[in-house]
Amino acid sequence: MSRYIKHIVRYFFDHNTSAETTQRVHERLLNGGSDVDDALRDLWDTCEGQANDKPAAQRQWLKLAAMWALPVVMVTSAIWFYAQANKKAKLYSEVVFMHKFTAYGERSKILLPDSSEVWLNGGSSLIYPSRFVSAERNVCLTGEAFFKVKKDASRPFTVDVNKMKLKVLGTTFNVFSYPDNPQVTATLETGKLQINVDNQKKPYVLEPDDQLVIDTKTGQVEMRHVKASDYSVWRVPAMYFEETKLIYALQQIERAYNVKIHVQNSRFNNQTIRAHFNADETIESIMGVIKMLIPQLNYEIDGNDIFIR
């Protein structure tokens, strides 16, 4: 795996993988090593949209260091800029890229270096630096997470997910972006949220209870007004489905209960359900409710496998 670790990590964060593959990649990342550090750094650079391996701020400081070539009257300034460049480079060299993965059936809470809090849902991954040294506090997410951002007016907080980048100063919001679901959703609870969508010049600005949904297959963007707190109840944990396609609801159930659901009848793919499941619901009761909502659906539970016919 080590020879191709960069390609494996890139694929892992962009695609849905089997439980076995996910576990293997997770274990390899936890083992660390210079090849893993390089792979995560490359992914980080991709998240930030950089053109090369050096962070943009560092590149700017190194450019300023070129003032050594200016006339003698500028030498004092050049020395100052050169010292700052070295200081900045040292800061970046000390940064370690952290990777947090939450397995299916689990949820976790992360405290970021700036004291911002992140709740990570099952089957999700977050990459973040051990120290925020750039002009922006940037993290990279695949899966679902709820953010409670520490306010810092001098350094915006940004989240890179599939097809869009979210930017805030201090707020609470939920992000849903799993590789096996074409919909990427951002839901704002408090504060204000700016979202830049790929290939669109004008950013979207969300107010509390606003939700932005992008279809990554078609590029279509939809703005909705919702009860935002309903979309982060999974932290309790709980699940909330509001006219959700059954196929996507089942994916969330798989992640929450660490089960594998085999849909053997495609006629249910476009069926939608509306339901709210509490934290103490069993998988048996959840499937029973789905059966009541869709009477023609038949299912069988066999250990960790559920077959829908």
N, C-alpha and C positions, 0 to 999 in steps of 0.2 A: 504493500500500500504506500510505503514511504516515497517510492519513486514518482508516483502520480498523485501525491497528496493534494497539491494545489488544484488539480482538475477535480478530484473527488470532493473536496470541500466546496468548490464553486458549484458543482452539480447538486450536492447535498442541500445547499441553501436555496436553490432555485427550483427543486423538483421534490415531488412526493416519493419517498422510498419505503421499502418494506421495513417491518419492525426489526428484522435481523440485521439489515444493512444499517439502519439508524443506530442500533446498539453498537455495531462494530465501529462506525465512524465516531460515535460519541466516546467510546473507550479509547480510540486512537488519539482523539483530541485531548482527552484527560491525561494521557501519558506524556503529552508535551514533546519538547524537542525543537531544535532549530528549524526543521522542515515544517513543523506545525506553526511555529511563530511566523515563518515566511508566508505560509498559506493564508493565515488569518490576516496578516498585514496586506497581502494582495487583495483579499476580499474587502478589507476596510477601505483601501484606496479606490476600489470599484464603487463601493457605497458612496464615497465622497465625490465620485466622478472626476478623479484626478487623472492627469495625462501621463504621469510617471510615478516612480516609487517614492518620491519625496513629497511630504505634505506641502500644500500650497503656501502656508505661512512660512515654512522653512525655506522654500524656494525664493520667496520674496526677500527674506533676510539675507540669503546668500547673494542675491543680485545686488542688494545694497552694499554688501561687503566689497563689491567691485569698485567702490569709490576710491580704493587705493590708487586707481589710475588717474584720479583727478589731480589738478595742479597742487603745488605745495600748500597753498593757502587753505586747501580743503583737507589736509592730512589729519587734523584733530578730529574732524567729523568722521572721516573714514575709519580712524581707530575705534571710535565709539561704536559705529555700525558693525565693524568687524567683531568687536567684543560681544555685541548683542547677538550677532549671527551664531557665534560659538556657543553662547548661553542657550539660545533657542535650540540649536542642534543637540546640545547635551540633554535638554529637557525631553526632546523627542526620542533620543536614544534610551532614556530610562523608562519610557512608556511600555507597558506590557499589555497585550491585547487579551482580554478576558472573554471566555466563551461559556455561556450558561445554557444548558439544555435541560428541558423538563420532559420526562417520558410520559407516554400515554397513561392516563389514570392518576396523574400527579399534577400539583400546582405548586409554585414556589414564589417567594418574595425576594427581591434583590434590592440592596441599598447601593446606589451608585456613588462614585467618588464625590459628587457635589451634594450628597444627601437626598437626591431625588429617589423616589421609590417606584419600583416596577413589580407588578404581579404578572407572572408568566404562566400561561395556560398549557395544558398537556400537548405534547408534540411540537413545542415551540423552541426557538433558539434566539439568543440575544448575544451580540458581540459589542463590547464597549471597552474603552481604554482604562487602565489602572489609574490614570490621572487625566483630567481634561486640560490640555495645554494649548489647544487651538482657539481660534476666535469663536468657534461654535462648539457646543457640547453635543457631539454626534454619536448616535448609536445605530446599529443595524439589526433589524428584526425580520424573522420569518416565523409565521404562526400568529398567535394572538397574545396581546399584552395590554394591561391597564397601567397608565403612567400618571404619577402624581409628581409634577415637576417643581423643583425648588426654584423660586424666582431669582433671576440674576439678569438685570437689565443690560449689563455689558456683554453678556455671552448668551445668545439664543440657544435653545435646546432643539436639536433636530433629530428626526427619526427617519431613516431610509427603509422603505419597504418596496415591494414590487410595484413599479409604475408610478410611484409618487414619493414626495418628500414632505414631511410635516415639520413645521417650525413654530415654536412657542417661546415665551419668556417664563411663564409660570402658570400652570393650569392642570386640569385633570381630564383625561380622555382615554378612549379605548380604540385599539387598532386590531383589525382582523385581516390576516393575509397569509393563508395557507396555500402551498403549491398545488394541492389537489382541488382547489376551489377557485374558479375564475373571477370571483368577486372579491375586491379589496375594499374594506369598509373602515372609515374613521368616524367616531362618534364623540362629540364634545359634551362634557358635563359642566365644567366651569372654566371661566377665562375666555380666551380667544385663540383660535387655531388657524394658521395659514397653511394651505396645502398647494404645492406645486405638482401638477400632473404632467407626466412625460408628453412631449410634443404639443403642449399648450402654453402659450406665452403668458396668459393672465392667470394669476393665482386665485384660488378660492379662499374666502375667509369665512370661518364658521363661528357662530355665536352659540351659547349654551342650548342644548337639545337639537342642534343641527347635526345631520349625518350626511357624509359624502360616500357614495358607492360608485366604484369604477369597475366596469367589465373589462378584464385584461385581454379578452379575445377580440372584442369589437372596439374597445377604446371609448365606449359610451360612458358618460359621467352623469350621475343623477344626484340631486340634492333633495334631502327629505327633512321633515321636522318630526322628531320622535321623542319619546321619554328616554333620555340618555341612560339613566340608571338601570333600565331594563337590560342594557347590552353589556353590563359589567357584573351582573349578578353571579356569573360563573366563579367569581372570587370566593363566594360563600362556602362551598360551590353550589351553583344552580344553573339551570339552562333555560333560555327564553327563546322561543321560536315565534316569529311574527310573519305569517304567510311565507314561511321558509320552504323551499323545495325539499321534499323528503330525502332526496339523495344527499343533500348538504347537511340536513339535520342528523342523518345517520352517521355521517363523518364526525360530527361533533360528539355524538354519543359514543362512538368508538374511542375518541380521544379521552373522554371523561371517565369511561368505565373500563378501558383497556380490554376491549373485546374486538372481535373481527366479525363484521356483518357482511354476509354474502347475499347480494340481491340477485335472485335468479329469474326475475321477471321485470323486463325493462318498461313495462306499462306504468310503473309507479314513479319513473324518473322525474316527470314533470308535475307530479302530485304535490300540493303544498299543504302544510299543517300549521296550526296556530296553537301553541301550548306553552305552559310555564311549569317546569319541574323543579321542585325543591331539592335541597341538598341531601335529604335523607331518603330520596326515592331509590328504590332498587331497580335493577335492569329489568326484572320481571314486571314491575308495575309500569315502567316506562313503555315497554313493548305492549302491555295491555291497553294503555291509553291510546297508543298509535293504532292498535287494532280497532278500538272504538271509533276513532276518527276516520279510519279507512276500513270499513267492514269487509271489503273483498280481499284485504291483505291477510295472508296466512304466514305464520312464522314458527320456527322451532329453535329452542335454545339448547345447545349441546356444549356444556362447559363454557369456554370463552368464545365459542363460535355461535353465531346466530344466522339462521338461514331463512330468507324471505322468499316466499313462492307466490 
